[in-house]
């Protein structure tokens, strides 16, 4: 799967003597768990693990495939390890981070196949690590944004475009920022005046200054000190106002971006979420938006203020004495280059520490979650020892990283500020030779102290901003994604429908190259109940998803009352359709809120009437808070049957013309099922209904049964007709009857 580096290729070819390579993988961690590279190469007979060093490639493991009993890709928190069981001993072969875990999961399957003498499975897209096409760096889950290749200027430009509605406040903030920085430049200059124009004049008199001159010097001293106080207080006041304005702007812009992002998510088609984990999508709205706020509220402010301070100080220094100013900057380029090299190494050390943290968490989580098993086999000492080994490794990495940081940072600070020693010496010579005044030298030293801090921040700020800008790019990636199929230019707005549904040669596949439905054609009359039957994966749920236009058929058409659903307003279409799912989703809030979700304007009387029709009213009023009872997250404070009846009440209040029942009575006891069936019988009256049920017996009352087999319409008819036919449906009923008989005997 990977092209091996030249030195690794040479080493492999010298060892394998022309054997065909069946698998090649690259890890992003070295043997010690640091950022690095190791390589796995396998043939039908041998497994090689190789590393690189200054002298070329070296072989860490050379294992005959026949000696491998089992291969597993062990998941840890943030990382993983490919482990092999060699004659009863588990050997960790190669470590990797989660960014390449897919490839090593596939590698474990390939090695298992080679062990059995089978043909290795072909790699799919799910087995390949998604990498940046430019630099090859692994991409984060559900994103095409590479933090190494993010266009920083473009991202900044787009972010700043969100400031346009607040441009007057932005201008005021920048003005306050500049004013505060200019005021901060005053103290060293006032100190120069104090020394050269006050103290230097008074010094020769040795405390016997003439009265007239003494009064003038005292007045000047008072004014200078007042100036120092005034500039400091003014700078502080401007800082407070500017920081508060900046916090408002950062928070407001982040709010605007977050709302646009959230609105974009609701415009995305269902297929967008099929390909992404919910947690990853939520992190865009929460973590990425928080990173964006950090960028707008802090990073931009730090960058502008420190850049401005750097420029202003340099202008003053070069204007006052360009020779001393040039001497001040001598160490800066060398220190900046050294700092980049040092911090690159430090990132490796802290990444290793993070990796060992993940190993510690993995061991702790594994042991505590399996505590019953640990105690059952009396392995407490073993687990304590395993934790001790992981904790010791973390302790060593932690100490090494923090000691290195504690050593390097003072050294960098010393070398970066070493320019002041040059200035002291050169400026001292200037004072002795009367080429530089004492006040000028002291002023230089004051400005140098104001120079090095911004210099450090500005040189590292570009790297600091990369993470925040990558978060911004991930947000923009969602905003720029293709939304749900656009409404047609001439939408057909439908207030009410009769409920005549037709599927005309409908074909569809979640993967266009792998159809799930093939040329399904069926007409459903208004008020008719259709039972959807078929084995798992036959296409039942896909059919109703197409009806609700969560997806669009790749060929054919679905019509309601003769109108193609693609031409109908999505809002109008879905207003005509009601869902009762197997596991109904309740929102955090009250029972009343959940029943009224589809009709927020419903009166309490309408809500209670719907609850009674759903056989939910009696259990609701038995709660201390009645309809104001909080259901908890996802309705966890209610039983499954109670959630289902609230879901039915919600559908009754919605009053749809087309109803979809997806396993609406599964996973409940017999008494609850009876109540739900009674409620459903009221709900389906005079409605076109599509029902999916695991227990085929619940579909006997359907007007017709639509039987799907591998995505094709296999049979269509009543229960009696299909049983007489003895086809697919009859076999499914016979199989389920036999299974129930076995369960009954076993019970």
Secondary structure, 3 states (H helix, E strand, C coil): CCCCCHHHHHHHHHHHCCCCCCEEEEEEECCCCCEEEEEEEECCCEEEEEEEECCEEEEEEEEEHHHEEEEEEEECCCEEEEEEEECCEEEEEEEEEHHHHHHHHHHHHHHHHHHHCCCCCCCCHHHCCCECCCCCCECCCCCCCCCCCCCHHHHHHHHHHCCHHHHHHHHHHHHHHHHHHHHHCHHHHHHHHHHHHHHHHHHCCCCCCCHHHHHHHHHHHHHHHHHHHHHHHHHHHHHHHHHHHHHHHHHHHHHHHHHHHHHHHHHCCHHHHHCCCHHHHHHHHHHHHHHHHHHHHHHHHHHHHHHHHHHHHHHHHHHHCHHHHHHHCHHHHHHHHHHHHHHHHHHHHHHHHHHHHHHHHHHHHHHHHCHHHHHHCCCHHHHHHHHHHHHHHHHHHHHHHHHHHHHHHHHHHHHHCCHHHHHHHHHHHHHHCCCCCHHHHHHHHHHHHHHHHHHHHHHHHHHHHHHHHHHHHHHHHHHCCCCCCCCCCCCECCCCCCCCEEEEEEEECCECCECCEEEEEEEECCCCEEEEECCCCCCHHHHHHHHCCCCCCCEEEEEECCEEHHHECHHHHHHCEEEECCCCCCCCCEHHHHHHHHCCCCCHHHHHHHHHHCCCHHHHHCCCCHHHCECCHHHCCCCHHHHHHHHHHHHHHHCCCEEEEECCCCCCCHHHHHHHHHHHHHHCCCCEEEEECCCHHHHCCCCEEEEEECCEEEEEECHHHHHHHCCHHHHHHHHHHHHHHHHHHHC
